[in-house]
Amino acid sequence: MKRSSAITTNAAPAKRCAIYTRKNTSAGLEQEFNSLDAQREACEQYIRSQASAGWQAMSDRYDDGGFTGANLDRPAFARLQEDVETGKVDVIVCYKIDRISRSLLDFATVMDRLNTVGVEFVSVTQNFSTTDAAGRRTLNLLATLAEFERGQMAGWRRDKADESREVW
């Protein structure tokens, strides 16, 4: 009797990839193929290129059309944050870093939170990824710059308050 042998594979564990897209204005979103679709398509293509590492695009859509990047108050981004917190996401993939935020301070805060819960981040057009040492180094530099920016802003506020008192 012939025995069957089990085939062992070294398949990478699946990584659930959430795609986040954002557009400042709602102009053009009614088109059949719009900016959010183009961003998503680029992200999906990148995820497919990482299939050997187990990357899989999630079917949930996190699209914020008509929302500024000046703050983090966006409905799809809030849903994404909830899914990150509940462990449903392993990697966030976006077209450009500024789709997450145009504020360095907000971006650094988001990256710090992702790092804390073990979620990776990739910007497909800017060669920025926290999945490797070089990306984590870049993130640390951004965090350092954000800390410097916070300190500068606090100093400016103090100076402005002092100026206001002198006027009165």
Residue, then its C-alpha position, 0 to 999 in steps of 0.5 A: m500500500k502506497r502512503s501519501s505524504a503531506i506537502t508542507t508549504n512555507a506560505a506566509p501568514a495572511k495579512r489583512c490589508a485595509i486600503y484608505t483613500r481620501k479626496n479633499t473635495s467632492a467634485g468629480l466623485e460622481q464620475e464612474f471612475n474617480s480619484l478615490d477609485a484610482q487611488r484604490e486601484a494603485c493600492e490593490q495593485y501594490i497589495r497583489s505585488q505582495a501576495s507572496a508575503g500573504w497580503q490580501a486586500m480587505s473588501d471593506r472600503y475606507d473612502d473619504g470623499g470631500f474631506t480635508g486632510a487638515n484634521l482626522d475628523r473623517p467618517a471612513f478614517a474613524r471606521l478604519q481606526e475602530d477596525v485597527e483597534t479591534g484587530k481586524v487590520d494588519v496593514i494600512v495601505c494608501y496612495k500617499i502619506d498625505r491621504i492620512s493627514r496633511s499635519l505632521l503632528d497628526f500623522a506622527t500620532v497615527m503612526d505611533r498608535l499603529n506601532t503600538v497595536g502592531v499595524e503596519f503602514v504603506s504609502v505606495t507612491q512614496n516608498f514609505s513602509t513600516t514593514d522594514a527597518a528603513g521605513r521604521r527609521t523614517l517614521n522615527l525621524l518624522a516623529t522627532l520632527a513632529e515633537f520639534e514642531r509641537g515644541q515650536m508651536a508651544g513657544w509661539r503660543r507663549d510668545k503670542a500670549d506675552e505680546s497680547r498682555e503687553v498690548w493691554 
